[in-house]
Amino acid sequence: MRTRGTARRTRVPVAITAVVLSAVAVAGPAAADDTAPAGLAFYTPSADLVAGEHGSVIWMRPIDGDPALPGARNWLVLYRSVDMQGQPVAVSGTVAVPDGTPPAGGWPLISWAHGTTGVADVCAPSRDTGTDFPAHDYTSLVRETQARFVAAGYAVAQTDYQGLGTPGDHGYLIGEAEQRAIADMALAAREVAPEIGTRWAAVGHSQGGQGAIFTAALAQQWAPRLQLLGAVAEAPASHIGLIAQVGPLAAAAQVDVLPKASNAFLPLIIRGAQTVADIDPARFLTPLGQDLLPQAGDRCIAQLREPDSWGGQGAGDLFRADADPSALTAVLNANDPSGLTFTPPVLVVQGTADTTVPATGTDAMVAQQRLAGQPVEYRTYAGIDHRGILAASYSEAQAWLDARFGQ
């Protein structure tokens, strides 16, 4: 069940921040600069450049090769958003616009929300310039799907999310923070390439699938200048609070209910929750778990799965038998997409062989949404795992989006 107190804390700033940012924007944002700093300096603008209207561009630079998409003009972009404390922040991302002449009304836009890479700056997908990138096996697979959308006539923008690659902490699985980054990426994309139209859709996988559903619920209010036509959620994270509840129970019973590799998500979840609430890991983690927690600051998900990290530990190694994860569970329950209400239609796709986001959880999420009368469609794919859903669902996802855009 959703914890209403935490939900209010994480969602009220939408209205408040709109007022604050309108005041900040009176002076007008700094002009977009296509001669942005080279290298990693791109990601760390001075504070005076960050203040401005959310969704406006700080600077940008053309890119080719990874992480660019083929058949498109590509830019690395730094744009403005608002964190959960109502403060302006810089967010990085990429924009790909198909080669050729745009259709009437401009290129239809997909704002893509990526799955888990980590919370360390080094894990930001826009920093993937080759096989040395620690999450290249995932981000390169995502780009294959994105390239198919470009070939089908869609502009594709992808946010890194707040605090991933840029200063500040990444609000991992904090739905409202994710949707702000996703919607503001769509706004920024139109500033980068005015030939992109005002109609857009959110598409997300895993962490991004959860973010896509939050986008369907909140983005039209956040970015009213654009028309959100729908969202596609691929293997979306849901029922996240169970992770914080099952771990201590398993530790107390001296059994491992979840695969050890699943423990790699725990430090990311804790770090994300700490961006919106006072979470003390000592209340539920063992001394070993507390010692391992800083690894989230410099390792990506694959490295956190290694035997010398979270992936090598059982529940009893990480969770205190007398654990009190209630504060963490409250934040996670408040960010479960199952109870959201939304007007734009949502397509959920899920592989039945997914062990990262089990189909039973997605089944339950969709059932709750349908009982509440939400406009959600659900399609499952037999034998398809977590990453395989990207390719397996592509044709149906494109057809569904084409119908939304009238193509």
N, C-alpha and C positions, 0 to 999 in steps of 0.2 A: 504493500500500500504506500501511496505517496505521503511523505511527511510534510504537512502543510506549512509549518513554521519555516522550515528550510526553503521550501519552494517560494515563499514570499520573499525571503532574503535574496534569493538568486534571480528573481524575475522582476521585482519592482523597479530596478534601475532603468528598464526600457523607457518608461515615460519620463522619469526624472532626467535621465541623461540626454534625451532629445532636447529638453529645455536648456540644459547646461551647454550642450554643444552648439545650439543655435546662437547662444551668447558668445561662445568662443569664436564662432565663425564670422562674426561681424567684420573683423579685420580682413577676412578672406584667407584661404589657404595659400601656402607658397606654391608657385607655379611648378608644374611637373617639369622635370629636367631629364632629358635623354642623354646627358653627359654625366651620369651619376658616377659615384666613386667606383673604382675597380676593386675586385677582390671582396673580402669579407667586410670591408668598410661600408659596402652598400647597405648592410643590415643595421647599422648603428648611426642613425641621424642625430643631429643635435636636438636638444629639447625644444628649441624655438621652431624647428621644422615640423615637429610632431603635432603641435597644437593646430587645430583646424577642423573642418567639417568631416564627419566620418564618411568613408567611401571616396574621399578625394586622394589624388596621387601625390606622393612626396617627390619621388623620382622614378625613373625607369631606364632600362638600357636594352637594346636588342640582343638576342642570344641565338646561337645555332649550336647544333650538337646537343647532347643531354644538358638540361632537361627539355629542350625544345621538341616540338612535334613535327613530323614530316608533313609536307603539303600545306604549310602555314607560315605566316610571319609571326615571330615569337618575341616576347619581351619578358624580362625579369622586372618585377614591379614591387615598389614599396609604397604602401598606402596607409591611410589612417582608419583606426577603429576606436572602440571604447571598451575598456576592461570592466570587470564586474564591480569595481569601486567607483565607476563613473569617470575614470581618467582617460584622456586620449593616449593611444598607443600606436606604434608603428607595427604593421604586419606585412610580411613578404608573401609573394606568390608569383605565378606565371600566367601569361595570357597568350593564347594561340588563336589567330584569325585566319580562316581559310584563304588560300590564294584565289584570285579571280574576282568577279563582280558580285557584290552582295545582292540578295533578292530584295524585292520591294519591302520596305519596312525594316531593312537591315538584317544582319546575320542573327539567327536565333542563338541564344547563349545558354550554355551549360556552365553552372558554377559547381565545380567538382570538389567534393569533400573526401579527402584520402583516409585510409585506414591507419591503424596504429603503426607508427615508426619509432616512437619514443617521446620523451619530453626534453631531452638534451638538445641544445641548438644544433649540434652536428647532425641531428636526425631530420632536419627540415628537408622535405622533398626537393625544394628549389635549389638545394646545394648539391644535388646529385649530378655530377658532371662526368661520371664514369663508374667503372666496376669497383673502384676503391671506396665508393660511398657505402656506409655500413648497412643501408637498407635497400641497396640497388636491386636485389632479387625481387623485392616487392614493387618498388616504384617503377622499374622498367616494365613489369607486367601491367601495371596500371596504365602506363603510357601507350601500350599496345591497344588497349581499349579506347583510350582517349583519341588516338590517331584514327580509329575507325569512325568516331563521331565527327572528327574534322573532315574526313573523306565524304561523310554523308551531308556536309554542309553546315555544321555547327561550329561556332566559336566556342572554345573551351578555356575557362579560367580556373586555376586551382590555387586555393589559399594554403599557406603553411599553418594556419591558425595563429592565434595570439600567443606570443611568448615562445614560439618554436622557430628558432633561427634569429629572432629579434630579442631585444632586451625585455626582461620581465619573465614571469613564470607562465608555463603553458597550462591552461585550464583543461586538462585532459578529461574528456567525458562530461564536461560542464556544458550542458546543451545550449544555454543561451549565449555563452561566450563563443561557442562554435558557430551558431547561426549568425551572430554579428559579423564574424570573420567571413563567412560564406556570402552573406548579403552585401557586405561592404566590398568584397572582391568583385561582385557583379557590377556595383556602381563604378568601381575603379576601372574595370575593363572597358566600360563605355567611354571613359575619359581617355584611356590609352588609344582606343580605336573607335571613333564616333560612328563608323559604319556598322557597329553592333547595334541591334535594335533594343527596344525597351522591354521586350518580352523575354523571360528567362525561366529556367528550371534548375532545381538543385538535384544533383546525383551524388550519392555517397556510398562508400563501402565500409562495413565494420564500424569502427569509431565514426567514420563519416556517414554511415547509414543512420546512426542515431542522430548525428548533426543534421542530416537531411530532413528527418521528421520534425525536429525542432524548428528548422527553417520553414517548413510548411505551416507550422503553428504560429510563428512570430515574425517572419521576415516581411510580410506585406505591411505591417505596422512600422517596422524598422526602416524599410526602404520603399516608401510609398510612390516614389517617382518611377519605379519599375513595376511591371506586372508579372507576378509569379504565377506560372501556369500549372505547376505541379512539382512533385519530388519523387525520385526513385531511390529507395533504400535497399541496398544489397547487403544481406546478412547483417542487419543492424544490431548493435549492442543493446540489450535490454535486460531487465531484472538484475542490474549490476549489484544491487545491495546484497544479493545472495552470496556473492563472493566473500564479503566481509563477515557474513554470518556462518557460512559453511566451514571456513578455515578454522576458527576457534573450536567448533564442535568436533571437527575431525581431529584436532590436536588433543582435545580432552579424551576422545575415544581411542586415541593412538592408532588411527587409520588414515590413509590418504584417499579421500573421496575423488579429488580431481587429479589429473596428470600433473607431474611436477612442472612441466613446461608452462602450465597455466599460471604458476606462481609469478612468472615474469611480468604479468600485468599488474600485480599488486603494488609495486613501488610507484608505478605510473598513476594508478588510481589514487593512492595516498597523496602524491604530489599535486594531482589535479584538485582533489577535495580541499587541500590546504589553501588554494587560491580563493575560496569562498567561505571557509569556516576555520575555527580554531581546532585543529586535529592534532592530538598528542599521540604519536605512534607508540610511545612507551606504555600506553594503556592496553595495547593488544599485541604488540610485537615482542618477541623474545630479545635478549641482548644481541644475539646473532642477527635477527631481522633488522634491528636498529643499526647495526654495524654495516649491513648490506645496503641500507636505504640510500646512502649517497651515490651509489653506483648509477642510479637513475640520472644523475647530473652529467654523466659523460659516456654512457653506453646506450645503444639503441636496442630495440626489442630482441633482435637475434643474439646480441651479446648477453643480454639479461637472461636468456634461456640457457646459457652455457652452464656446465656442471660446477664451475667455480663461482657461480652467481646464484640468482634466485631459482634457476631451473634445476639446480642440484640439490634442492632442499625439500624435505617433506613438510607437511602441515605442522608437525610437532616441533620441527626445527625453527619455524617462523612465528607461530602463534603461541601466546601464553595460554595455559590451560584455564586460567581465570580471566581471560581477555574480556575487555569491555569495548567492543567496536561500535557502540551505539551512535556516537557522533559521526563517525565515518559512514555508517549505514544510513543515517538520516540524509546526508548529502547525496549519496548514491540513489536512494529511493526518490529524492526530489528531481533527479535527472534521468529517471526512467521514462522513455518515450511512450510507454503503454497507455498512460492516462491523458495524453495530450488531446486537445481539440484543434481541428484544422479545417479550413475551407477549401484550399486547393487540393485536388486529388493526389493520393499517394499510391505508388506501386511498390510493393515489398516483394523481393525475390530472395529465395533461400535454398541452399543445397541441403539435402537430407543427410549427407555424409560429413557435414561440418562439425568438427570437434572443438573449434574455437568459439563459435557462436552456435550452440546446439539448436537444431530445428525445433525442439520442444519449447524453448524459450520464445522463439519467434512466433510459433503457433499460438502460444498463450497471449503474446502481445497483440497479435492481429485479432484474436477472438475478443479481447477486451475492447479494442477499438471498434470492432463491428457492433458489439453489444451497445456501445455508446453512440452508434449511428454515424461514425466517421467515414468519409469517402475513401476507403482503402481497398485496393485490389491485392490479391496474394497469389503468387505462383511459386511452386516448389520444383526442384530439379533432382531427380533420383540419382543417388550415387555421386553427387557433386560436392566437393569439399569447399573450404572457406575461400581460398583464392580462385578455385575453379569457377566460382559463380560469376566472376567478371566476364569470362568468355562465354560461358554457357547461357547466360541470360541476355547477352548483348542484343541479339536480333529482336527479341520481344521488348526489351527496354527501348530500343530505337523506334520500333513500331508504335509503342505507347507514347513516346515523346513526339513523334511525327504527328500523331493524332491530336495531341495537345496544341501543337503549333499550326495545325491545319495543313501539313505538308503531304 
